[in-house]
Amino acid sequence: MTDAEESDPCDDCRNPVSDALARTIRLTVDRSQIDSQRLCPECFADWIDRYEDEMQPVDDGPEVIDDGESEIIVD
Ligand SMILES: [Zn+2]
């Protein structure tokens, strides 16, 4: 009998986050789910920032060959 059962921890910072505030991210490539995370609002914002950074084209680095279509689904 703990309150923890009602609020699972954030997958990133491990702080309890209520369902009302939690964001679930599902990252899919070619329609197969490759990542799913339940995040608190702060970690969600960080995750989106990181994701958008990684999506930026890199001028000097090796070319990333992306042969799949990826998308984020946020519940
Ligand atoms: Zn968090």
N, CA, C, O and the ligand as a Tripos MOL2 file, in Angstrom:
@<TRIPOS>MOLECULE
protein
  301   299    76     0     0
PROTEIN
NO_CHARGES

@<TRIPOS>ATOM
      1 N           0.8380   -1.2100    0.0000 N.3       1 MET1
      2 CA          0.0000    0.0000    0.0000 C.3       1 MET1
      3 C           0.8650    1.2490    0.0000 C.2       1 MET1
      4 O           1.1330    1.8620    1.0330 O.2       1 MET1
      5 N           1.2670    1.5790   -1.1530 N.am      2 THR2
      6 CA          2.0590    2.8060   -1.2510 C.3       2 THR2
      7 C           1.4780    3.7020   -2.3290 C.2       2 THR2
      8 O           0.8310    3.2390   -3.2690 O.2       2 THR2
      9 N           1.7190    4.9600   -2.1750 N.am      3 ASP3
     10 CA          1.2640    5.9120   -3.1870 C.3       3 ASP3
     11 C           2.0240    5.7270   -4.4970 C.2       3 ASP3
     12 O           1.5710    6.1500   -5.5610 O.2       3 ASP3
     13 N           3.1840    5.0890   -4.3970 N.am      4 ALA4
     14 CA          4.0240    4.9410   -5.5830 C.3       4 ALA4
     15 C           3.3190    4.1600   -6.6840 C.2       4 ALA4
     16 O           3.6060    4.3350   -7.8680 O.2       4 ALA4
     17 N           2.3990    3.3020   -6.2820 N.am      5 GLU5
     18 CA          1.6990    2.5380   -7.3030 C.3       5 GLU5
     19 C           0.8670    3.4230   -8.2090 C.2       5 GLU5
     20 O           0.5900    3.0730   -9.3570 O.2       5 GLU5
     21 N           0.4780    4.5540   -7.6920 N.am      6 GLU6
     22 CA         -0.3580    5.4630   -8.4650 C.3       6 GLU6
     23 C           0.4530    6.3550   -9.3770 C.2       6 GLU6
     24 O          -0.0600    6.8840  -10.3630 O.2       6 GLU6
     25 N           1.7370    6.5250   -9.0410 N.am      7 SER7
     26 CA          2.5570    7.4170   -9.8580 C.3       7 SER7
     27 C           3.8770    6.7350  -10.1640 C.2       7 SER7
     28 O           4.7750    6.6960   -9.3240 O.2       7 SER7
     29 N           3.9880    6.2080  -11.3470 N.am      8 ASP8
     30 CA          5.2300    5.5660  -11.7630 C.3       8 ASP8
     31 C           6.3140    6.6140  -11.9260 C.2       8 ASP8
     32 O           6.0260    7.7760  -12.2090 O.2       8 ASP8
     33 N           7.5750    6.1990  -11.7450 N.am      9 PRO9
     34 CA          8.6500    7.1710  -11.8820 C.3       9 PRO9
     35 C           8.8880    7.5500  -13.3340 C.2       9 PRO9
     36 O           8.6070    6.7880  -14.2590 O.2       9 PRO9
     37 N           9.4100    8.7390  -13.4950 N.am     10 CYS10
     38 CA          9.8770    9.1840  -14.7950 C.3      10 CYS10
     39 C          11.0280    8.2780  -15.2450 C.2      10 CYS10
     40 O          11.8790    7.9180  -14.4320 O.2      10 CYS10
     41 N          11.0620    7.9120  -16.5120 N.am     11 ASP11
     42 CA         12.1100    7.0230  -17.0060 C.3      11 ASP11
     43 C          13.4830    7.6890  -17.0210 C.2      11 ASP11
     44 O          14.5040    7.0110  -17.1370 O.2      11 ASP11
     45 N          13.5080    8.9830  -16.9080 N.am     12 ASP12
     46 CA         14.7800    9.6950  -16.9800 C.3      12 ASP12
     47 C          15.2960   10.0600  -15.5890 C.2      12 ASP12
     48 O          16.3520    9.5770  -15.1810 O.2      12 ASP12
     49 N          14.5810   10.8900  -14.8650 N.am     13 CYS13
     50 CA         15.0760   11.3590  -13.5650 C.3      13 CYS13
     51 C          14.5920   10.4840  -12.4100 C.2      13 CYS13
     52 O          15.0310   10.6720  -11.2760 O.2      13 CYS13
     53 N          13.7040    9.5410  -12.6740 N.am     14 ARG14
     54 CA         13.2030    8.5980  -11.6830 C.3      14 ARG14
     55 C          12.3430    9.2430  -10.6050 C.2      14 ARG14
     56 O          12.0230    8.5960   -9.6080 O.2      14 ARG14
     57 N          11.9700   10.4790  -10.7800 N.am     15 ASN15
     58 CA         11.0330   11.0840   -9.8410 C.3      15 ASN15
     59 C           9.6260   10.6060  -10.1570 C.2      15 ASN15
     60 O           9.2720   10.4180  -11.3210 O.2      15 ASN15
     61 N           8.8300   10.4110   -9.1210 N.am     16 PRO16
     62 CA          7.4440   10.0080   -9.3860 C.3      16 PRO16
     63 C           6.7250   11.1070  -10.1630 C.2      16 PRO16
     64 O           6.8650   12.2950   -9.8750 O.2      16 PRO16
     65 N           5.9620   10.6770  -11.1430 N.am     17 VAL17
     66 CA          5.1970   11.6440  -11.9170 C.3      17 VAL17
     67 C           3.7950   11.0870  -12.1220 C.2      17 VAL17
     68 O           3.6220    9.9340  -12.5160 O.2      17 VAL17
     69 N           2.8230   11.9030  -11.8550 N.am     18 SER18
     70 CA          1.4450   11.4300  -11.9590 C.3      18 SER18
     71 C           1.0370   11.2670  -13.4180 C.2      18 SER18
     72 O           1.6090   11.8940  -14.3100 O.2      18 SER18
     73 N           0.0580   10.4330  -13.6420 N.am     19 ASP19
     74 CA         -0.4010   10.2020  -15.0140 C.3      19 ASP19
     75 C          -0.8690   11.4950  -15.6680 C.2      19 ASP19
     76 O          -0.7180   11.6800  -16.8760 O.2      19 ASP19
     77 N          -1.4280   12.3730  -14.8760 N.am     20 ALA20
     78 CA         -1.9550   13.6130  -15.4400 C.3      20 ALA20
     79 C          -0.8450   14.4610  -16.0540 C.2      20 ALA20
     80 O          -1.0700   15.1900  -17.0200 O.2      20 ALA20
     81 N           0.3580   14.3560  -15.4810 N.am     21 LEU21
     82 CA          1.4650   15.1880  -15.9570 C.3      21 LEU21
     83 C           2.4080   14.4490  -16.8880 C.2      21 LEU21
     84 O           3.1480   15.0650  -17.6540 O.2      21 LEU21
     85 N           2.3780   13.1370  -16.8190 N.am     22 ALA22
     86 CA          3.3590   12.3540  -17.5670 C.3      22 ALA22
     87 C           3.1350   12.4650  -19.0640 C.2      22 ALA22
     88 O           2.0040   12.6010  -19.5310 O.2      22 ALA22
     89 N           4.2420   12.4040  -19.8160 N.am     23 ARG23
     90 CA          4.1800   12.3380  -21.2660 C.3      23 ARG23
     91 C           4.8310   11.0290  -21.7030 C.2      23 ARG23
     92 O           5.9250   10.6880  -21.2540 O.2      23 ARG23
     93 N           4.1690   10.3250  -22.5530 N.am     24 THR24
     94 CA          4.7600    9.0990  -23.0780 C.3      24 THR24
     95 C           5.1880    9.3410  -24.5140 C.2      24 THR24
     96 O           4.3900    9.7260  -25.3690 O.2      24 THR24
     97 N           6.4670    9.1040  -24.7550 N.am     25 ILE25
     98 CA          7.0210    9.2860  -26.0940 C.3      25 ILE25
     99 C           7.2110    7.9230  -26.7260 C.2      25 ILE25
    100 O           7.7660    7.0140  -26.1070 O.2      25 ILE25
    101 N           6.7620    7.7850  -27.9290 N.am     26 ARG26
    102 CA          7.0810    6.5730  -28.6800 C.3      26 ARG26
    103 C           7.7840    7.0000  -29.9470 C.2      26 ARG26
    104 O           7.2250    7.7130  -30.7800 O.2      26 ARG26
    105 N           9.0050    6.5580  -30.0760 N.am     27 LEU27
    106 CA          9.7830    6.8700  -31.2670 C.3      27 LEU27
    107 C           9.7320    5.6650  -32.1900 C.2      27 LEU27
    108 O          10.1220    4.5620  -31.8080 O.2      27 LEU27
    109 N           9.2570    5.8770  -33.3860 N.am     28 THR28
    110 CA          9.1320    4.7550  -34.3120 C.3      28 THR28
    111 C           9.9450    5.0110  -35.5620 C.2      28 THR28
    112 O          10.0460    6.1450  -36.0310 O.2      28 THR28
    113 N          10.5130    3.9680  -36.0900 N.am     29 VAL29
    114 CA         11.2010    4.0220  -37.3700 C.3      29 VAL29
    115 C          10.5780    2.9670  -38.2720 C.2      29 VAL29
    116 O          10.5060    1.7880  -37.9260 O.2      29 VAL29
    117 N          10.1370    3.4180  -39.4240 N.am     30 ASP30
    118 CA          9.4430    2.5050  -40.3480 C.3      30 ASP30
    119 C           8.3360    1.7140  -39.6510 C.2      30 ASP30
    120 O           8.1550    0.5160  -39.8690 O.2      30 ASP30
    121 N           7.6240    2.4210  -38.8260 N.am     31 ARG31
    122 CA          6.4290    1.8880  -38.1520 C.3      31 ARG31
    123 C           6.7190    0.8200  -37.1040 C.2      31 ARG31
    124 O           5.7870    0.2230  -36.5660 O.2      31 ARG31
    125 N           7.9840    0.5670  -36.8050 N.am     32 SER32
    126 CA          8.2460   -0.3420  -35.6960 C.3      32 SER32
    127 C           8.7430    0.4830  -34.5170 C.2      32 SER32
    128 O           9.6270    1.3270  -34.6670 O.2      32 SER32
    129 N           8.1870    0.2420  -33.3810 N.am     33 GLN33
    130 CA          8.5250    1.0460  -32.2230 C.3      33 GLN33
    131 C           9.9230    0.7160  -31.7450 C.2      33 GLN33
    132 O          10.2300   -0.4470  -31.4820 O.2      33 GLN33
    133 N          10.7690    1.7150  -31.6300 N.am     34 ILE34
    134 CA         12.1190    1.4480  -31.1710 C.3      34 ILE34
    135 C          12.3790    2.0280  -29.7890 C.2      34 ILE34
    136 O          13.3480    1.6400  -29.1360 O.2      34 ILE34
    137 N          11.5530    2.9310  -29.3360 N.am     35 ASP35
    138 CA         11.8050    3.5300  -28.0380 C.3      35 ASP35
    139 C          10.4840    4.0220  -27.4500 C.2      35 ASP35
    140 O           9.6400    4.5690  -28.1600 O.2      35 ASP35
    141 N          10.3230    3.8240  -26.1720 N.am     36 SER36
    142 CA          9.1350    4.3160  -25.5010 C.3      36 SER36
    143 C           9.5430    4.7680  -24.1110 C.2      36 SER36
    144 O          10.1360    4.0040  -23.3500 O.2      36 SER36
    145 N           9.2300    5.9870  -23.7900 N.am     37 GLN37
    146 CA          9.6280    6.5110  -22.4880 C.3      37 GLN37
    147 C           8.4860    7.2950  -21.8690 C.2      37 GLN37
    148 O           7.7350    7.9990  -22.5450 O.2      37 GLN37
    149 N           8.3870    7.1470  -20.5640 N.am     38 ARG38
    150 CA          7.3920    7.8960  -19.8160 C.3      38 ARG38
    151 C           8.1540    8.9600  -19.0310 C.2      38 ARG38
    152 O           8.9690    8.6490  -18.1610 O.2      38 ARG38
    153 N           7.8790   10.1980  -19.3490 N.am     39 LEU39
    154 CA          8.6900   11.2840  -18.8210 C.3      39 LEU39
    155 C           7.8480   12.3320  -18.1020 C.2      39 LEU39
    156 O           6.6840   12.5590  -18.4320 O.2      39 LEU39
    157 N           8.4700   12.9610  -17.1120 N.am     40 CYS40
    158 CA          7.8540   14.1140  -16.4790 C.3      40 CYS40
    159 C           7.9860   15.3080  -17.4290 C.2      40 CYS40
    160 O           8.7750   15.2510  -18.3720 O.2      40 CYS40
    161 N           7.2400   16.3740  -17.2020 N.am     41 PRO41
    162 CA          7.2640   17.5040  -18.1430 C.3      41 PRO41
    163 C           8.6620   18.0810  -18.3700 C.2      41 PRO41
    164 O           8.9880   18.4760  -19.4890 O.2      41 PRO41
    165 N           9.4930   18.1340  -17.3230 N.am     42 GLU42
    166 CA         10.8350   18.7020  -17.4860 C.3      42 GLU42
    167 C          11.7060   17.8260  -18.3760 C.2      42 GLU42
    168 O          12.3770   18.3190  -19.2830 O.2      42 GLU42
    169 N          11.6900   16.5320  -18.1110 N.am     43 CYS43
    170 CA         12.4960   15.6230  -18.9270 C.3      43 CYS43
    171 C          11.9510   15.5480  -20.3450 C.2      43 CYS43
    172 O          12.7080   15.3710  -21.3000 O.2      43 CYS43
    173 N          10.6540   15.6820  -20.4780 N.am     44 PHE44
    174 CA         10.0530   15.6880  -21.8070 C.3      44 PHE44
    175 C          10.5930   16.8640  -22.6160 C.2      44 PHE44
    176 O          10.9660   16.7060  -23.7780 O.2      44 PHE44
    177 N          10.6340   18.0270  -22.0050 N.am     45 ALA45
    178 CA         11.1510   19.2090  -22.7030 C.3      45 ALA45
    179 C          12.6200   19.0090  -23.0750 C.2      45 ALA45
    180 O          13.0420   19.3690  -24.1750 O.2      45 ALA45
    181 N          13.3970   18.4340  -22.1550 N.am     46 ASP46
    182 CA         14.8100   18.1560  -22.4460 C.3      46 ASP46
    183 C          14.9390   17.1670  -23.6000 C.2      46 ASP46
    184 O          15.7780   17.3310  -24.4860 O.2      46 ASP46
    185 N          14.1030   16.1500  -23.5740 N.am     47 TRP47
    186 CA         14.1670   15.1010  -24.6030 C.3      47 TRP47
    187 C          13.8810   15.6990  -25.9780 C.2      47 TRP47
    188 O          14.5770   15.4070  -26.9510 O.2      47 TRP47
    189 N          12.8540   16.5340  -26.0450 N.am     48 ILE48
    190 CA         12.5070   17.1610  -27.3240 C.3      48 ILE48
    191 C          13.6550   18.0430  -27.8120 C.2      48 ILE48
    192 O          13.9780   18.0520  -29.0000 O.2      48 ILE48
    193 N          14.2710   18.7890  -26.8800 N.am     49 ASP49
    194 CA         15.4200   19.6210  -27.2530 C.3      49 ASP49
    195 C          16.5390   18.7670  -27.8290 C.2      49 ASP49
    196 O          17.1080   19.0960  -28.8700 O.2      49 ASP49
    197 N          16.8500   17.6710  -27.1500 N.am     50 ARG50
    198 CA         17.9170   16.7890  -27.6180 C.3      50 ARG50
    199 C          17.5750   16.2000  -28.9730 C.2      50 ARG50
    200 O          18.4160   16.1430  -29.8700 O.2      50 ARG50
    201 N          16.3480   15.7680  -29.1110 N.am     51 TYR51
    202 CA         15.9250   15.1450  -30.3580 C.3      51 TYR51
    203 C          16.0490   16.1370  -31.5150 C.2      51 TYR51
    204 O          16.5350   15.7940  -32.5920 O.2      51 TYR51
    205 N          15.6090   17.3530  -31.2790 N.am     52 GLU52
    206 CA         15.6700   18.3560  -32.3460 C.3      52 GLU52
    207 C          17.1130   18.7010  -32.6840 C.2      52 GLU52
    208 O          17.4430   18.9390  -33.8460 O.2      52 GLU52
    209 N          17.9810   18.7280  -31.6610 N.am     53 ASP53
    210 CA         19.4100   18.9440  -31.9140 C.3      53 ASP53
    211 C          19.9680   17.8550  -32.8180 C.2      53 ASP53
    212 O          20.6980   18.1310  -33.7700 O.2      53 ASP53
    213 N          19.6140   16.6170  -32.5040 N.am     54 GLU54
    214 CA         20.1480   15.5010  -33.2770 C.3      54 GLU54
    215 C          19.6220   15.4910  -34.7040 C.2      54 GLU54
    216 O          20.2600   14.9490  -35.6060 O.2      54 GLU54
    217 N          18.4690   16.0840  -34.8990 N.am     55 MET55
    218 CA         17.8850   16.1120  -36.2340 C.3      55 MET55
    219 C          18.4930   17.2070  -37.1030 C.2      55 MET55
    220 O          18.2970   17.2280  -38.3180 O.2      55 MET55
    221 N          19.2360   18.1210  -36.4660 N.am     56 GLN56
    222 CA         19.8520   19.1960  -37.2450 C.3      56 GLN56
    223 C          20.9220   18.6100  -38.1580 C.2      56 GLN56
    224 O          21.6800   17.7310  -37.7490 O.2      56 GLN56
    225 N          20.9820   19.0960  -39.3910 N.am     57 PRO57
    226 CA         22.0540   18.6370  -40.2750 C.3      57 PRO57
    227 C          23.4080   19.0850  -39.7340 C.2      57 PRO57
    228 O          23.5590   20.2090  -39.2550 O.2      57 PRO57
    229 N          24.3780   18.1990  -39.8170 N.am     58 VAL58
    230 CA         25.7220   18.5220  -39.3460 C.3      58 VAL58
    231 C          26.5870   18.8310  -40.5570 C.2      58 VAL58
    232 O          26.6950   18.0250  -41.4810 O.2      58 VAL58
    233 N          27.2090   20.0220  -40.5410 N.am     59 ASP59
    234 CA         27.9570   20.4570  -41.7240 C.3      59 ASP59
    235 C          29.2780   19.7140  -41.8840 C.2      59 ASP59
    236 O          29.6420   19.3100  -42.9890 O.2      59 ASP59
    237 N          29.9960   19.5360  -40.7700 N.am     60 ASP60
    238 CA         31.3620   19.0280  -40.8780 C.3      60 ASP60
    239 C          31.4840   17.5330  -40.5790 C.2      60 ASP60
    240 O          32.4660   16.8930  -40.9530 O.2      60 ASP60
    241 N          30.5130   17.0100  -39.9270 N.am     61 GLY61
    242 CA         30.6160   15.6250  -39.4890 C.3      61 GLY61
    243 C          30.3680   14.6560  -40.6240 C.2      61 GLY61
    244 O          30.0180   15.0530  -41.7360 O.2      61 GLY61
    245 N          30.5510   13.3910  -40.3330 N.am     62 PRO62
    246 CA         30.2620   12.3670  -41.3470 C.3      62 PRO62
    247 C          28.7710   12.3870  -41.6750 C.2      62 PRO62
    248 O          27.9290   12.6760  -40.8240 O.2      62 PRO62
    249 N          28.4840   12.0830  -42.8870 N.am     63 GLU63
    250 CA         27.0920   12.1270  -43.3060 C.3      63 GLU63
    251 C          26.3200   10.9620  -42.7040 C.2      63 GLU63
    252 O          26.7470    9.8090  -42.7640 O.2      63 GLU63
    253 N          25.2030   11.2850  -42.1370 N.am     64 VAL64
    254 CA         24.3740   10.2410  -41.5640 C.3      64 VAL64
    255 C          23.4030    9.7520  -42.6320 C.2      64 VAL64
    256 O          22.6190   10.5150  -43.1960 O.2      64 VAL64
    257 N          23.4860    8.4880  -42.8780 N.am     65 ILE65
    258 CA         22.5790    7.9170  -43.8630 C.3      65 ILE65
    259 C          21.3460    7.4000  -43.1410 C.2      65 ILE65
    260 O          21.4010    6.4540  -42.3550 O.2      65 ILE65
    261 N          20.2640    8.0380  -43.4290 N.am     66 ASP66
    262 CA         19.0180    7.7010  -42.7580 C.3      66 ASP66
    263 C          18.1170    6.9980  -43.7610 C.2      66 ASP66
    264 O          17.5180    7.6280  -44.6320 O.2      66 ASP66
    265 N          18.0350    5.7090  -43.6240 N.am     67 ASP67
    266 CA         17.2470    4.9820  -44.6120 C.3      67 ASP67
    267 C          15.8650    4.6070  -44.0850 C.2      67 ASP67
    268 O          15.1800    3.7480  -44.6400 O.2      67 ASP67
    269 N          15.4820    5.2620  -43.0180 N.am     68 GLY68
    270 CA         14.1490    4.9800  -42.4950 C.3      68 GLY68
    271 C          13.4490    6.2670  -42.1470 C.2      68 GLY68
    272 O          14.0800    7.2920  -41.8890 O.2      68 GLY68
    273 N          12.1620    6.2000  -42.1450 N.am     69 GLU69
    274 CA         11.3970    7.3600  -41.7580 C.3      69 GLU69
    275 C          11.1120    7.2450  -40.2690 C.2      69 GLU69
    276 O          10.5920    6.2330  -39.7990 O.2      69 GLU69
    277 N          11.4570    8.2890  -39.5390 N.am     70 SER70
    278 CA         11.2210    8.2180  -38.1000 C.3      70 SER70
    279 C          10.1850    9.2400  -37.7160 C.2      70 SER70
    280 O          10.0300   10.2760  -38.3630 O.2      70 SER70
    281 N           9.4880    8.9320  -36.6650 N.am     71 GLU71
    282 CA          8.5190    9.8960  -36.1680 C.3      71 GLU71
    283 C           8.3580    9.7150  -34.6780 C.2      71 GLU71
    284 O           8.6110    8.6430  -34.1290 O.2      71 GLU71
    285 N           7.9350   10.7780  -34.0400 N.am     72 ILE72
    286 CA          7.6750   10.7150  -32.6150 C.3      72 ILE72
    287 C           6.1790   10.7610  -32.4040 C.2      72 ILE72
    288 O           5.4750   11.5840  -32.9890 O.2      72 ILE72
    289 N           5.7140    9.8790  -31.5750 N.am     73 ILE73
    290 CA          4.3160    9.9260  -31.1830 C.3      73 ILE73
    291 C           4.2900   10.2750  -29.7020 C.2      73 ILE73
    292 O           4.9180    9.5980  -28.8880 O.2      73 ILE73
    293 N           3.5850   11.3020  -29.3640 N.am     74 VAL74
    294 CA          3.4830   11.6870  -27.9660 C.3      74 VAL74
    295 C           2.0290   11.5560  -27.5290 C.2      74 VAL74
    296 O           1.1260   12.1740  -28.0930 O.2      74 VAL74
    297 N           1.8430   10.7480  -26.5290 N.am     75 ASP75
    298 CA          0.4960   10.5930  -25.9830 C.3      75 ASP75
    299 C           0.2550   11.6560  -24.9420 C.2      75 ASP75
    300 O          -0.8250   11.7090  -24.3520 O.2      75 ASP75
    301 ZN         11.9240   13.3340  -15.2780 Zn       76 ZN76
@<TRIPOS>BOND
     1     1     2 1
     2     2     3 1
     3     3     4 2
     4     3     5 am
     5     5     6 1
     6     6     7 1
     7     7     8 2
     8     7     9 am
     9     9    10 1
    10    10    11 1
    11    11    12 2
    12    11    13 am
    13    13    14 1
    14    14    15 1
    15    15    16 2
    16    15    17 am
    17    17    18 1
    18    18    19 1
    19    19    20 2
    20    19    21 am
    21    21    22 1
    22    22    23 1
    23    23    24 2
    24    23    25 am
    25    25    26 1
    26    26    27 1
    27    27    28 2
    28    27    29 am
    29    29    30 1
    30    30    31 1
    31    31    32 2
    32    31    33 am
    33    33    34 1
    34    34    35 1
    35    35    36 2
    36    35    37 am
    37    37    38 1
    38    38    39 1
    39    39    40 2
    40    39    41 am
    41    41    42 1
    42    42    43 1
    43    43    44 2
    44    43    45 am
    45    45    46 1
    46    46    47 1
    47    47    48 2
    48    47    49 am
    49    49    50 1
    50    50    51 1
    51    51    52 2
    52    51    53 am
    53    53    54 1
    54    54    55 1
    55    55    56 2
    56    55    57 am
    57    57    58 1
    58    58    59 1
    59    59    60 2
    60    59    61 am
    61    61    62 1
    62    62    63 1
    63    63    64 2
    64    63    65 am
    65    65    66 1
    66    66    67 1
    67    67    68 2
    68    67    69 am
    69    69    70 1
    70    70    71 1
    71    71    72 2
    72    71    73 am
    73    73    74 1
    74    74    75 1
    75    75    76 2
    76    75    77 am
    77    77    78 1
    78    78    79 1
    79    79    80 2
    80    79    81 am
    81    81    82 1
    82    82    83 1
    83    83    84 2
    84    83    85 am
    85    85    86 1
    86    86    87 1
    87    87    88 2
    88    87    89 am
    89    89    90 1
    90    90    91 1
    91    91    92 2
    92    91    93 am
    93    93    94 1
    94    94    95 1
    95    95    96 2
    96    95    97 am
    97    97    98 1
    98    98    99 1
    99    99   100 2
   100    99   101 am
   101   101   102 1
   102   102   103 1
   103   103   104 2
   104   103   105 am
   105   105   106 1
   106   106   107 1
   107   107   108 2
   108   107   109 am
   109   109   110 1
   110   110   111 1
   111   111   112 2
   112   111   113 am
   113   113   114 1
   114   114   115 1
   115   115   116 2
   116   115   117 am
   117   117   118 1
   118   118   119 1
   119   119   120 2
   120   119   121 am
   121   121   122 1
   122   122   123 1
   123   123   124 2
   124   123   125 am
   125   125   126 1
   126   126   127 1
   127   127   128 2
   128   127   129 am
   129   129   130 1
   130   130   131 1
   131   131   132 2
   132   131   133 am
   133   133   134 1
   134   134   135 1
   135   135   136 2
   136   135   137 am
   137   137   138 1
   138   138   139 1
   139   139   140 2
   140   139   141 am
   141   141   142 1
   142   142   143 1
   143   143   144 2
   144   143   145 am
   145   145   146 1
   146   146   147 1
   147   147   148 2
   148   147   149 am
   149   149   150 1
   150   150   151 1
   151   151   152 2
   152   151   153 am
   153   153   154 1
   154   154   155 1
   155   155   156 2
   156   155   157 am
   157   157   158 1
   158   158   159 1
   159   159   160 2
   160   159   161 am
   161   161   162 1
   162   162   163 1
   163   163   164 2
   164   163   165 am
   165   165   166 1
   166   166   167 1
   167   167   168 2
   168   167   169 am
   169   169   170 1
   170   170   171 1
   171   171   172 2
   172   171   173 am
   173   173   174 1
   174   174   175 1
   175   175   176 2
   176   175   177 am
   177   177   178 1
   178   178   179 1
   179   179   180 2
   180   179   181 am
   181   181   182 1
   182   182   183 1
   183   183   184 2
   184   183   185 am
   185   185   186 1
   186   186   187 1
   187   187   188 2
   188   187   189 am
   189   189   190 1
   190   190   191 1
   191   191   192 2
   192   191   193 am
   193   193   194 1
   194   194   195 1
   195   195   196 2
   196   195   197 am
   197   197   198 1
   198   198   199 1
   199   199   200 2
   200   199   201 am
   201   201   202 1
   202   202   203 1
   203   203   204 2
   204   203   205 am
   205   205   206 1
   206   206   207 1
   207   207   208 2
   208   207   209 am
   209   209   210 1
   210   210   211 1
   211   211   212 2
   212   211   213 am
   213   213   214 1
   214   214   215 1
   215   215   216 2
   216   215   217 am
   217   217   218 1
   218   218   219 1
   219   219   220 2
   220   219   221 am
   221   221   222 1
   222   222   223 1
   223   223   224 2
   224   223   225 am
   225   225   226 1
   226   226   227 1
   227   227   228 2
   228   227   229 am
   229   229   230 1
   230   230   231 1
   231   231   232 2
   232   231   233 am
   233   233   234 1
   234   234   235 1
   235   235   236 2
   236   235   237 am
   237   237   238 1
   238   238   239 1
   239   239   240 2
   240   239   241 am
   241   241   242 1
   242   242   243 1
   243   243   244 2
   244   243   245 am
   245   245   246 1
   246   246   247 1
   247   247   248 2
   248   247   249 am
   249   249   250 1
   250   250   251 1
   251   251   252 2
   252   251   253 am
   253   253   254 1
   254   254   255 1
   255   255   256 2
   256   255   257 am
   257   257   258 1
   258   258   259 1
   259   259   260 2
   260   259   261 am
   261   261   262 1
   262   262   263 1
   263   263   264 2
   264   263   265 am
   265   265   266 1
   266   266   267 1
   267   267   268 2
   268   267   269 am
   269   269   270 1
   270   270   271 1
   271   271   272 2
   272   271   273 am
   273   273   274 1
   274   274   275 1
   275   275   276 2
   276   275   277 am
   277   277   278 1
   278   278   279 1
   279   279   280 2
   280   279   281 am
   281   281   282 1
   282   282   283 1
   283   283   284 2
   284   283   285 am
   285   285   286 1
   286   286   287 1
   287   287   288 2
   288   287   289 am
   289   289   290 1
   290   290   291 1
   291   291   292 2
   292   291   293 am
   293   293   294 1
   294   294   295 1
   295   295   296 2
   296   295   297 am
   297   297   298 1
   298   298   299 1
   299   299   300 2
@<TRIPOS>SUBSTRUCTURE
     1 MET1         2 RESIDUE 1 A MET
     2 THR2         6 RESIDUE 1 A THR
     3 ASP3        10 RESIDUE 1 A ASP
     4 ALA4        14 RESIDUE 1 A ALA
     5 GLU5        18 RESIDUE 1 A GLU
     6 GLU6        22 RESIDUE 1 A GLU
     7 SER7        26 RESIDUE 1 A SER
     8 ASP8        30 RESIDUE 1 A ASP
     9 PRO9        34 RESIDUE 1 A PRO
    10 CYS10       38 RESIDUE 1 A CYS
    11 ASP11       42 RESIDUE 1 A ASP
    12 ASP12       46 RESIDUE 1 A ASP
    13 CYS13       50 RESIDUE 1 A CYS
    14 ARG14       54 RESIDUE 1 A ARG
    15 ASN15       58 RESIDUE 1 A ASN
    16 PRO16       62 RESIDUE 1 A PRO
    17 VAL17       66 RESIDUE 1 A VAL
    18 SER18       70 RESIDUE 1 A SER
    19 ASP19       74 RESIDUE 1 A ASP
    20 ALA20       78 RESIDUE 1 A ALA
    21 LEU21       82 RESIDUE 1 A LEU
    22 ALA22       86 RESIDUE 1 A ALA
    23 ARG23       90 RESIDUE 1 A ARG
    24 THR24       94 RESIDUE 1 A THR
    25 ILE25       98 RESIDUE 1 A ILE
    26 ARG26      102 RESIDUE 1 A ARG
    27 LEU27      106 RESIDUE 1 A LEU
    28 THR28      110 RESIDUE 1 A THR
    29 VAL29      114 RESIDUE 1 A VAL
    30 ASP30      118 RESIDUE 1 A ASP
    31 ARG31      122 RESIDUE 1 A ARG
    32 SER32      126 RESIDUE 1 A SER
    33 GLN33      130 RESIDUE 1 A GLN
    34 ILE34      134 RESIDUE 1 A ILE
    35 ASP35      138 RESIDUE 1 A ASP
    36 SER36      142 RESIDUE 1 A SER
    37 GLN37      146 RESIDUE 1 A GLN
    38 ARG38      150 RESIDUE 1 A ARG
    39 LEU39      154 RESIDUE 1 A LEU
    40 CYS40      158 RESIDUE 1 A CYS
    41 PRO41      162 RESIDUE 1 A PRO
    42 GLU42      166 RESIDUE 1 A GLU
    43 CYS43      170 RESIDUE 1 A CYS
    44 PHE44      174 RESIDUE 1 A PHE
    45 ALA45      178 RESIDUE 1 A ALA
    46 ASP46      182 RESIDUE 1 A ASP
    47 TRP47      186 RESIDUE 1 A TRP
    48 ILE48      190 RESIDUE 1 A ILE
    49 ASP49      194 RESIDUE 1 A ASP
    50 ARG50      198 RESIDUE 1 A ARG
    51 TYR51      202 RESIDUE 1 A TYR
    52 GLU52      206 RESIDUE 1 A GLU
    53 ASP53      210 RESIDUE 1 A ASP
    54 GLU54      214 RESIDUE 1 A GLU
    55 MET55      218 RESIDUE 1 A MET
    56 GLN56      222 RESIDUE 1 A GLN
    57 PRO57      226 RESIDUE 1 A PRO
    58 VAL58      230 RESIDUE 1 A VAL
    59 ASP59      234 RESIDUE 1 A ASP
    60 ASP60      238 RESIDUE 1 A ASP
    61 GLY61      242 RESIDUE 1 A GLY
    62 PRO62      246 RESIDUE 1 A PRO
    63 GLU63      250 RESIDUE 1 A GLU
    64 VAL64      254 RESIDUE 1 A VAL
    65 ILE65      258 RESIDUE 1 A ILE
    66 ASP66      262 RESIDUE 1 A ASP
    67 ASP67      266 RESIDUE 1 A ASP
    68 GLY68      270 RESIDUE 1 A GLY
    69 GLU69      274 RESIDUE 1 A GLU
    70 SER70      278 RESIDUE 1 A SER
    71 GLU71      282 RESIDUE 1 A GLU
    72 ILE72      286 RESIDUE 1 A ILE
    73 ILE73      290 RESIDUE 1 A ILE
    74 VAL74      294 RESIDUE 1 A VAL
    75 ASP75      298 RESIDUE 1 A ASP
    76 ZN76       301 GROUP 0 **** ****
